Amino acid sequence: MKKTSAVVYTLALALMLAACSPAFDWREYRSPDAPFTALFPGKPAVLTRQIDLDGQKTALTMTASEAEGNTFAIGTAVMANPGLAQAALPAMQAALLRNINGQITKEKSGSSDSGLRVEATGSRNGQAVQLIGRFVARDTRIFQIVIVGDASKLSRDNIDTFMDGVKIE
């Protein structure tokens, strides 16, 4: 009887462990269309759509994945010239803040490599959300690196893993 109990217990434990997949399954992604690599907390999906950034129409390609209800995304687009790319960064930030009816809690302008950084709070679908964003222009290409989600489900380690894991080439 003890042998049967041990086998059942071992099988039950194995099934429980197999069913528990980590919410943050970090994996490296290299964009085939834009010069960046990143760590995403799951397999990302890619979608391209037309957007308007203060009168400048462009195609924005979003690469994103979700973990624990939080969205981790990188958007890229090409502008007509470097001046328009730099001018598009505040427009990208403003559009994201509008999407969550957000209020900035922290903002920092850095070098051309680090770009604009922002943290904000707001709401999406009636739920409180946090937004962490970085906006970078490189020549004519713009990048938005964003996390949007429930602050209680976002650890500083996961935020830093995603944000620091993005390498713009």
SERO-4910 file (N, C-alpha, C, O; in steps of 0.05 Angstrom, whole numbers):
BEGIN
 pado doro    nc1    nc2    nc3   cac1   cac2   cac3    cc1    cc2    cc3    oc1    oc2    oc3
  Met    A     16    -24      0      0      0      0     17     25      0     11     45    -13
  Lys    A     39     24     15     57     47     16     69     53    -11     72     77    -18
  Lys    A     76     32    -26     88     36    -52     68     50    -71     75     67    -86
  Thr    A     43     41    -70     22     53    -87     18     82    -80     16     99    -97
  Ser    A     18     89    -54     14    116    -45     37    134    -54     33    157    -63
  Ala    A     62    123    -53     85    138    -62     84    144    -92     90    166   -101
  Val    A     75    124   -107     73    127   -136     51    148   -143     55    166   -160
  Val    A     28    146   -130      6    166   -134     15    194   -126     11    213   -141
  Tyr    A     29    196   -104     38    222    -94     58    233   -114     57    257   -121
  Thr    A     77    217   -124     97    226   -143     84    235   -169     92    255   -180
  Leu    A     65    220   -179     50    227   -204     35    253   -200     35    270   -217
  Ala    A     21    256   -177      6    280   -172     25    304   -171     18    325   -182
  Leu    A     48    302   -158     67    323   -156     78    330   -184     81    354   -190
  Ala    A     84    310   -200     94    315   -227     73    330   -244     80    348   -259
  Leu    A     48    322   -241     27    336   -257     24    365   -248     20    382   -264
  Met    A     25    369   -221     23    397   -212     46    414   -222     41    437   -230
  Leu    A     70    403   -221     93    418   -230     91    423   -260     99    445   -270
  Ala    A     82    404   -275     79    407   -304     58    428   -311     61    443   -331
  Ala    A     38    430   -295     16    449   -300     25    478   -293     13    497   -302
  Cys    A     45    480   -276     54    507   -268     75    517   -286     99    510   -283
  Ser    A     68    532   -306     88    544   -323     93    573   -313     74    586   -304
  Pro    A    117    582   -315    123    609   -304    108    630   -320    107    628   -345
  Ala    A     97    649   -306     82    671   -320    102    688   -337     94    698   -358
  Phe    A    126    690   -327    146    706   -341    167    686   -353    187    680   -340
  Asp    A    161    677   -377    178    658   -391    196    674   -410    191    676   -434
  Trp    A    217    687   -399    233    706   -415    247    692   -438    259    671   -435
  Arg    A    245    704   -462    258    694   -486    267    716   -503    255    738   -504
  Glu    A    290    712   -516    301    733   -534    286    733   -560    279    712   -572
  Tyr    A    282    757   -570    268    761   -596    285    781   -612    294    802   -602
  Arg    A    291    774   -637    305    792   -655    285    800   -677    275    783   -691
  Ser    A    281    825   -680    261    835   -700    272    830   -728    295    837   -734
  Pro    A    256    819   -746    264    816   -773    261    842   -789    272    845   -811
  Asp    A    247    862   -778    240    886   -793    253    911   -782    256    931   -796
  Ala    A    262    911   -757    274    935   -745    299    927   -730    301    903   -721
  Pro    A    317    945   -726    343    938   -714    342    937   -683    353    954   -670
  Phe    A    328    917   -672    328    913   -643    326    884   -636    315    867   -651
  Thr    A    336    878   -612    331    852   -599    320    859   -572    325    880   -561
  Ala    A    305    840   -561    292    845   -535    286    819   -521    286    797   -533
  Leu    A    282    821   -495    272    798   -479    243    803   -474    235    823   -462
  Phe    A    226    784   -483    197    785   -478    190    763   -458    202    742   -458
  Pro    A    169    768   -442    160    748   -422    142    726   -434    126    714   -419
  Gly    A    144    721   -459    128    701   -473    132    706   -503    145    725   -511
  Lys    A    121    689   -519    124    691   -548    109    716   -557     84    718   -553
  Pro    A    123    735   -570    109    760   -578     94    756   -604    100    739   -621
  Ala    A     73    772   -607     58    775   -632     66    801   -645     74    819   -632
  Val    A     62    803   -671     70    827   -686     46    836   -702     32    821   -716
  Leu    A     41    863   -701     19    875   -715     28    902   -726     41    917   -712
  Thr    A     21    908   -751     27    935   -762      2    949   -769    -17    938   -780
  Arg    A      1    975   -762    -22    992   -768    -14   1020   -773      8   1029   -765
  Gln    A    -31   1035   -787    -25   1063   -793    -32   1080   -769    -53   1076   -756
  Ile    A    -15   1099   -762    -20   1118   -740    -15   1146   -750     -2   1151   -771
  Asp    A    -24   1165   -735    -20   1194   -740     -6   1206   -716    -17   1206   -694
  Leu    A     18   1215   -720     33   1228   -698     35   1258   -704     53   1267   -718
  Asp    A     17   1273   -693     16   1302   -697     17   1309   -727     33   1327   -735
  Gly    A      1   1296   -742     -1   1302   -771     17   1286   -789     15   1288   -813
  Gln    A     35   1271   -777     53   1254   -793     42   1225   -792     42   1212   -772
  Lys    A     34   1216   -816     23   1189   -818     46   1170   -823     64   1175   -839
  Thr    A     46   1147   -809     66   1127   -812     55   1100   -804     35   1098   -791
  Ala    A     69   1079   -813     62   1052   -805     77   1045   -779    102   1047   -779
  Leu    A     63   1037   -758     75   1030   -733     73    999   -730     51    988   -732
  Thr    A     96    986   -727     96    957   -722     99    952   -692    119    961   -680
  Met    A     80    939   -680     80    932   -652     87    903   -648     75    885   -661
  Thr    A    107    898   -631    114    871   -624    108    869   -594    119    885   -578
  Ala    A     91    851   -586     82    851   -558     76    823   -548     69    805   -563
  Ser    A     78    820   -521     69    796   -508     57    804   -481     62    826   -471
  Glu    A     42    785   -469     30    790   -443     38    770   -423     44    747   -429
  Ala    A     39    779   -398     44    761   -375     30    772   -351     32    796   -345
  Glu    A     14    756   -339     -2    763   -316    -19    788   -321    -22    805   -303
  Gly    A    -30    791   -345    -47    813   -352    -32    839   -358    -45    859   -363
  Asn    A     -6    838   -359     10    861   -366     20    859   -394     28    837   -403
  Thr    A     20    881   -409     29    881   -437     57    892   -438     63    914   -427
  Phe    A     75    878   -452    103    886   -456    105    890   -486    101    871   -502
  Ala    A    111    915   -496    110    920   -524    132    938   -534    142    955   -519
  Ile    A    139    934   -559    158    952   -572    146    960   -599    139    943   -615
  Gly    A    143    986   -603    132    996   -628    155   1009   -643    171   1023   -632
  Thr    A    155   1005   -670    175   1018   -686    162   1030   -711    142   1019   -721
  Ala    A    173   1052   -720    163   1065   -745    186   1080   -757    206   1086   -744
  Val    A    183   1086   -783    203   1102   -797    190   1128   -805    168   1128   -817
  Met    A    203   1150   -799    194   1177   -806    209   1186   -831    229   1174   -838
  Ala    A    200   1208   -843    212   1218   -867    240   1229   -864    257   1227   -882
  Asn    A    246   1240   -840    273   1251   -835    279   1250   -805    260   1247   -789
  Pro    A    304   1253   -797    311   1252   -769    297   1273   -751    290   1268   -728
  Gly    A    292   1297   -762    278   1317   -747    250   1309   -740    240   1314   -718
  Leu    A    236   1297   -759    209   1287   -754    209   1264   -734    191   1261   -718
  Ala    A    230   1247   -735    232   1225   -717    234   1235   -688    221   1226   -670
  Gln    A    252   1255   -684    255   1266   -657    230   1280   -648    222   1277   -624
  Ala    A    216   1294   -666    191   1308   -658    168   1288   -653    149   1295   -639
  Ala    A    170   1264   -663    149   1244   -659    148   1232   -631    128   1222   -622
  Leu    A    171   1234   -617    172   1221   -590    152   1232   -570    138   1216   -558
  Pro    A    150   1259   -567    130   1269   -548    101   1262   -557     84   1258   -541
  Ala    A     97   1261   -584     70   1253   -594     64   1224   -587     41   1218   -581
  Met    A     83   1207   -589     79   1179   -581     72   1177   -552     54   1162   -544
  Gln    A     87   1191   -535     83   1191   -506     55   1201   -500     40   1190   -484
  Ala    A     47   1223   -513     21   1235   -508     -2   1216   -516    -22   1214   -502
  Ala    A      2   1202   -538    -19   1183   -547    -22   1161   -527    -45   1153   -521
  Leu    A     -1   1150   -517     -3   1128   -497    -16   1138   -471    -32   1124   -459
  Leu    A     -9   1162   -463    -21   1173   -439    -52   1177   -443    -67   1172   -425
  Arg    A    -59   1186   -467    -88   1189   -473   -102   1162   -472   -125   1160   -462
  Asn    A    -89   1141   -481   -101   1114   -482   -108   1104   -454   -127   1089   -451
  Ile    A    -94   1113   -434   -100   1104   -406   -110   1127   -389   -112   1124   -364
  Asn    A   -116   1150   -401   -124   1173   -385   -104   1178   -363   -111   1181   -340
  Gly    A    -78   1177   -371    -56   1176   -352    -46   1203   -342    -48   1224   -355
  Gln    A    -34   1201   -318    -20   1224   -306      9   1215   -302     14   1194   -290
  Ile    A     28   1231   -310     56   1225   -307     64   1227   -278     57   1246   -264
  Thr    A     78   1206   -269     88   1206   -241    118   1210   -241    129   1218   -220
  Lys    A    131   1204   -263    160   1207   -265    168   1210   -294    157   1196   -311
  Glu    A    185   1230   -300    193   1235   -327    223   1242   -328    232   1256   -310
  Lys    A    237   1233   -349    265   1238   -351    273   1239   -381    266   1221   -396
  Ser    A    287   1260   -388    298   1262   -415    327   1255   -413    342   1265   -396
  Gly    A    336   1237   -431    364   1228   -430    378   1234   -456    370   1251   -471
  Ser    A    399   1219   -460    414   1221   -485    398   1210   -508    376   1199   -504
  Ser    A    409   1213   -532    394   1202   -555    392   1172   -553    373   1160   -565
  Asp    A    410   1158   -539    409   1129   -535    386   1121   -516    372   1102   -521
  Ser    A    383   1137   -494    363   1129   -474    336   1142   -480    316   1132   -472
  Gly    A    336   1165   -494    311   1178   -502    295   1189   -479    305   1194   -457
  Leu    A    269   1192   -483    250   1200   -463    241   1176   -446    236   1155   -457
  Arg    A    239   1180   -420    229   1158   -403    206   1170   -387    207   1193   -378
  Val    A    186   1153   -383    163   1163   -368    150   1140   -352    151   1117   -361
  Glu    A    139   1147   -329    123   1129   -314     97   1144   -309     97   1168   -303
  Ala    A     74   1130   -311     48   1143   -307     29   1123   -295     32   1099   -297
  Thr    A      8   1134   -284    -15   1118   -275    -40   1127   -289    -41   1150   -298
  Gly    A    -59   1109   -292    -83   1116   -306   -103   1093   -303   -102   1078   -283
  Ser    A   -121   1090   -322   -140   1068   -321   -145   1057   -349   -144   1072   -369
  Arg    A   -151   1031   -350   -158   1018   -375   -180    999   -369   -178    982   -351
  Asn    A   -203   1001   -383   -226    984   -378   -235    985   -349   -243    965   -337
  Gly    A   -234   1009   -337   -243   1013   -310   -223   1003   -289   -229   1005   -265
  Gln    A   -200    993   -297   -180    983   -278   -156   1002   -277   -148   1013   -297
  Ala    A   -145   1006   -253   -121   1023   -250    -98   1009   -263    -94    985   -260
  Val    A    -82   1024   -278    -58   1013   -292    -34   1031   -288    -37   1055   -281
  Gln    A    -11   1019   -291     14   1033   -291     26   1031   -319     23   1011   -332
  Leu    A     39   1053   -328     52   1053   -354     81   1060   -349     87   1080   -335
  Ile    A     99   1044   -360    128   1051   -360    136   1052   -389    131   1033   -404
  Gly    A    148   1074   -398    154   1077   -426    181   1090   -431    191   1105   -415
  Arg    A    193   1082   -453    218   1094   -463    214   1100   -493    204   1082   -507
  Phe    A    221   1124   -501    217   1132   -529    243   1141   -540    256   1160   -530
  Val    A    252   1129   -562    279   1133   -574    276   1139   -603    261   1126   -618
  Ala    A    292   1158   -613    294   1163   -642    323   1157   -650    342   1166   -637
  Arg    A    326   1142   -671    352   1136   -683    350   1142   -713    337   1127   -728
  Asp    A    363   1163   -721    362   1172   -749    332   1176   -756    320   1194   -744
  Thr    A    321   1161   -774    293   1165   -782    274   1146   -768    250   1147   -771
  Arg    A    285   1127   -752    268   1107   -739    262   1115   -711    279   1126   -696
  Ile    A    237   1109   -703    228   1115   -675    221   1088   -662    212   1069   -675
  Phe    A    225   1088   -635    219   1064   -619    203   1073   -595    210   1093   -582
  Gln    A    183   1057   -588    169   1061   -562    170   1034   -548    161   1013   -559
  Ile    A    182   1034   -525    186   1010   -509    168   1014   -484    173   1031   -468
  Val    A    147    997   -482    126   1003   -462    117    978   -447    116    956   -458
  Ile    A    111    982   -422     97    963   -405     72    976   -395     74    998   -384
  Val    A     49    963   -398     24    974   -387     11    951   -372      7    929   -383
  Gly    A      3    956   -347    -11    936   -332    -16    942   -303    -13    965   -294
  Asp    A    -23    922   -289    -29    924   -260     -4    926   -244     13    908   -244
  Ala    A      0    949   -231     25    954   -216     30    933   -195     53    926   -188
  Ser    A      8    921   -184     12    901   -163     23    875   -174     33    858   -159
  Lys    A     22    871   -200     32    847   -213     58    852   -228     67    834   -242
  Leu    A     69    876   -225     94    882   -238    116    886   -217    115    905   -201
  Ser    A    136    869   -218    158    872   -199    179    890   -213    180    891   -237
  Arg    A    195    903   -197    217    919   -208    236    901   -224    246    910   -244
  Asp    A    240    876   -216    257    858   -231    246    853   -259    261    854   -278
  Asn    A    220    849   -262    208    844   -288    209    869   -305    213    868   -329
  Ile    A    204    892   -293    205    917   -308    234    921   -318    238    926   -342
  Asp    A    254    918   -301    282    921   -309    290    901   -329    305    907   -348
  Thr    A    281    876   -327    289    855   -346    280    863   -374    295    860   -393
  Phe    A    255    872   -376    244    880   -402    258    905   -413    269    905   -435
  Met    A    258    926   -396    269    952   -405    299    950   -412    308    961   -432
  Asp    A    314    937   -395    343    934   -399    349    914   -420    371    914   -431
  Gly    A    331    896   -426    335    875   -445    332    884   -474    338    869   -493
  Val    A    322    908   -478    318    919   -505    345    931   -515    356    949   -502
  Lys    A    354    921   -537    379    931   -548    373    942   -577    365    926   -594
  Ile    A    376    968   -580    372    980   -606    399    981   -620    419    991   -609
  Glu    A    400    969   -643    425    967   -658    430    991   -676    451    992   -689
***
